[in-house]
Amino acid sequence: MKLPPKIKDDIKDATANLNVAQKKIVQDMVEKKYARMRVQAGECVGILSAESIGEPGTQMTLNTFHFAGVAEMNVTVGLPRLIEILDGRKSISTPNMEVYLQPPYNKGKDIKKIANEIKEIKMSELISEISLNIADSSLELSLDKAILEDLELDSKTVKTLLTKKLKAGFKAELAEEFLIIVRLSEKTKDLKELYRLKETIKGVYVKGVKGVTQVLPIKKGDEFIIITAGSNFKAILKLDYVDPIRTVTNDIFQIEEVLGIEAARSAIINEAYKVIQEQGLNVDIRHLMLVADTMCVNGKVKGITRYGIIREKTSVLARASFETPLRHIFNAAKIGEEDVLNSVVENVMINQPVPIGTGLPGLVTKVK
Amino acid sequence: MIASPVFKKIDKIVFNALSPQMIKKMSSAKVVTPELYDKEGYPVDGGLMDVRLGVIDPGLRCATCGSRLKECPGHFGHISLARPVIHVKYIRTILSFLRGTCQECSHALMDEKKAKRYIKELADLRQIKPDIYWDKVRKVMAEMTKQTKCPHCNAKQNHVVLEKPTTFVEKETQLRISPIEIRSRFEKIPDEDCELFGLNAESLRPEWMVLTILAIPPVTARPSITLESGERSEDDLTHKLGDIVRINQRLFENINAGAPEIIIEDLWDLLQYHVTTFFDNNISQVPPARHRSGQPLKTLSERIKSKEGRVRRNLAGKRTNYSGRTVISPDPMLELFEVGVPMDMGTVLTVPEIVTEWNLEYLKKFIERGPKEYPGANYVIRPDGKKKKITEETKETAMEELEPGYIVERHIMDGDVALFNRQPSLHRMSMMAHRIKMLKYKTLRLNPAVCHPYNADFDGDEMNLHIPQTEEARAEAELLLSVKNHLISPRYGLSIIGCVQDALAGNYLLTRSDMKMPFNEAVSLLNNSNVTDFSGLPNKDTVTGKEVFSALLPPDFSFTGESKAIDLGETGKEVLIRKGKLTKGVMDSNNLGQGAGMMLRKLHEMYGPNTTIIILGNIFKLGIQMLMKRGFTIALSDMDLPKKVRDGINAALDGAEEDVDNLINSFHAGELKALPGRSRNETLELKIMERLNAARDETGNIVAENADPKSHTMIMAISGARGKLLNLAQIAGSVGQQALRGQRISGGFKGRTLSCFKEGSLTPASRGFIKSSFSGGMRPDEFFFQAITGRDSLMDTALRTPKSGYLYRRLSNAMQDLKVEYDNTVRDVSKKIIQFRYGEDSIDVSKSEGGKLDIAPILEEVQR
């Protein structure tokens, strides 16, 4: 019998200092044991996994946040997080990244500086005051000198950044060293526009990695890593001081986008496993693997919702028994859909044995 | 054996809409009058309760099939509508058709070439990727809707808008498109063009969406109930249909009488309303039809939809006979695989037993005892399927006619198989097969060791008992569902059934090295625990507890493990069993308990489930007998601490308080430096929490060190039977910090938690630190803080249950038909491969050791 690679390696390691005859015995015994442990054909592994994840769900805590540092940098854990992962939500409530660094930075070189470079800086952070000049219909932005110096920026670059983002009809100019004036051009003299502009200016991106709202360098083991609130996996991997192999995000969709579906599958398993472990529960990883595989089997992460993988079921009745039965039945009537009754619920509905486990094998016999 | 061995099997179900022709064809009666019954209470011909539609009265015969009540399945009828009416459930599709087909020639607004291409594309999509079929249809429809000119006849297209709920209006002309107009337009649409709208013309022609004839559900689908007063109360559907018939008749009359158009229009709209609410009484912008009492009618959609609807209530879930339910209570003297059944259930629940030549006389005795005397029988089933109740009167005849081939439904007896279940059935261990043991008194009894898989306790829990009725069911129950097959959890591959409570404490005390007893006492202890083989006991005058325990183990059993507790006079936690003898260590929750139970796992691995369940049962009983012999009770004095110790605790708490005060002072003085990445406030909070946690640990340690290890409270905590050291610390030492959302309690009043504190106070006491102990009693403010966290945790539980329940439902719905195929792949129903190898190594978790294949014991054996 073919043993799984992991067990083969285990045997190899464990029997390193045994003689050939003993090695043979060990090999035989492990094979026998493995044969006993194998799943039987027809085993309803899907239900088993669903039960194994659903049952401890009742024991998980709700609304507990786990602080990774600053108050804004908390991470959703427990049941809400598990639901979020399995839903396959596009935007998660607390995205964060663990950024590993290349040597020599991982030993603490310039760690503060790097952390600040990763953090997204918006215009509002540079401006100490915005005043609205109604007579002139202009906005006067006074920049904070200290912050500018800290971030190694000068007023000119800020001005050019601002000009790029402005809509037609506005003009930005550098009045004094640290004062930028934004004017409405003659045609569109609407004060409302100015108010709206004020808000857009505040949100103009200046530098750093978009989406990263907080950074926190911490020491993990014997190296420094940076934990971020907010996640932008694609951008962070492009930075040359970041170790792209170990850096991770908890946003499964970003992982799918950047690294592909297999990575996303691993991410689902890891994230879900982490949640369950943190709660002190014991669920075998095989169950999570099966859930992750079901979610990813079509090459795209699909959530376990009526819009996700349940919609893709081939059986009308199976879909109807989950949610919105009427919609499924009416749509089925439109195209004359057939239900070949080979999954579980349909057969429950019509009182026939389900094709799973002992319901699977048929017996052919002659009837006299 | 079975009367009819050939079963009919439903091969597939095809979903189609009913065509008007079909409705007429299957209709057995045309309904023309809203009246239901005549003066004698007999159903009116041509009424909604017409006997041709089926019968619901005992005594009447169905006019269509001639059968009586319960035999006649009911038959459909029909109403021909005076004017066509739109089917609300297809309103969106009708709109798409109106927009996407030409208003003159009724062709799809798309040139032929393109249409052909799309039709083929859609047909392929349905075969290959049915999940995105509807998305594609929507796209194609959008393309047609955009056209303003017919590519076939060049006619200009007006934009059609839907005026909710059921009127269509041409935007340019503001004219209503009447259902008659819609129908005549749709009749001309070619079959192929329907495909572009996601419609198969054979299953649903577009004009069928405008109803000219309405199918009437059989009477049996809407039975009336007779009230105590003899008054009849009709079903909601009958009420609704009555409205439809009434308006329909009026509309007919008015049309025939040549009434003004406006009156006819009004009646037509009313008919539309009634037909709409007949299908769905929950449409937005349609006032729901109501009973006279004001409660909305439950019409067709409501019958199918939601948790209480037909699909989830009656189709996906079913009710069974041969089952019972009552309160449970514990009985440690039962075996793990037994269930104690009260006598009252015994005379109701039955097992069908087939009469053969060999058991004829045996079964006659059951009939002779009848339905009241236990063990008797309730029914006799003749070979032709006729079921006869056994009463005092029919006893004699039943016994006389009994011959091989008959079936006797005899009362359940000891040893029969039963399925035992507790809701919520969250995993497969929530329903296991037990052997019946008839007992007196009125509750179902189970061994407390099997509480854990059921998640049961005895504070009033009820459980269900089902009796399998066929040989196949009994065989499956025995082989797959019996308790012994569920000792190992498929969730984590470790023992889920283990010793609990008294059994743990008892075995701990027994296996501790200070336990010695005379030989005869040991024998009586074992005898009381159902052990009859005393050969495992050494032939000495005094035996140790370990030797008594070892008598239960198989003689060749070896095990190395670790315990939670430390044996007296030992330093390590090692547990050693060599050749069936416990030589070192104590037995506690680590080796015997549920969820961990390493020794149990090893036993299971070596000797299989049958032996393990017997040994586990014996160990369990031995533990309890041990406690019964020794005596075990806890007292409040267990929690008393000497004055010196209490002073120590107070000193520790005072020290913490002082440190916190210093922290607060340095914070106010501005001396406290913020930790990196945090504000000064947060830093202060963190430091305070850190210090207070340290204080709690300190008091916990003091209590643990000074508590009497011989006290029974400590024995419970040490052996893992019940309670943790933390609980003891809270009772004797200090309750500690109450945390809300991971922080100290804050808020309430402005800047303070309670009015007895100073505003802005950050002291431990004002932020939920409870210095007192439970035994010493709390101050009112402390009590309040405890109530806060208590309430919070209650709310958490209440809010969590439905959330996790929904997650579970989704998971099981999504994955219910994944199974392992013979080639070891995991596939779904459409044979799509989900995993090439289950869990990447094909290991069944419930057969693994904690999810792994452990080669260490094999190595040990080989090297020995």
Interface residues (C-beta under 8 A of the other chain):
Chain A: P4 K6 I7 D10 I11 A14 T15 L18 Q22 I25 V26 M29 V30 K33 Y34 R36 M37 R38 V39 Q40 A41 G42 E43 C44 V45 G46 I47 L48 S49 A50 E51 S52 I53 G54 E55 P56 G57 T58 M60 T61 L62 N63 T64 F65 H66 F67 G69 V70 A71 L79 P80 L82 I83 L86 L216 P217 N282 V283 D284 I285 R286 H287 M289 L290 V291 D293 T294 V297 I304 T305 G308 I309 I310 R311 E312 K313 T314 S315 V316 L317 A318 A320 S321 F322 P325 L326 I329 F330 N331 A332 A333 K334 I335 G336 E337 E338 D339 V340 L341 N342 S343 V344 V345 E346 V348 M349 I350 N351 Q352 I356 G357 T358 L360 V367
Chain B: P5 V6 K9 I10 D11 K12 I13 V14 F15 N16 A17 K89 Y90 T93 R126 P130 D131 Y133 W134 G198 L199 N200 E202 S203 L204 S301 I304 K305 G309 V311 R312 L315 A316 K318 L426 H427 R428 E476 L480 P490 R491 Y492 G493 L494 G595 P676 G677 R678 S679 E682 R741 G742 D796 L799 R800 T801 K803 S804 G805 L807 Y808 R809 R810 L811 S812 N813 A814 M815 Q816 D817 L818 K819 V820 E821 Y822 N824 V826 D828 V829 S830 K832 I833 I834 Q835 R837 Y838 G839 E840 D841 S842 I843 D844 V845 S846 K847 S848 G851 L853 I855 A856 I858 L859 E861 V862 Q863
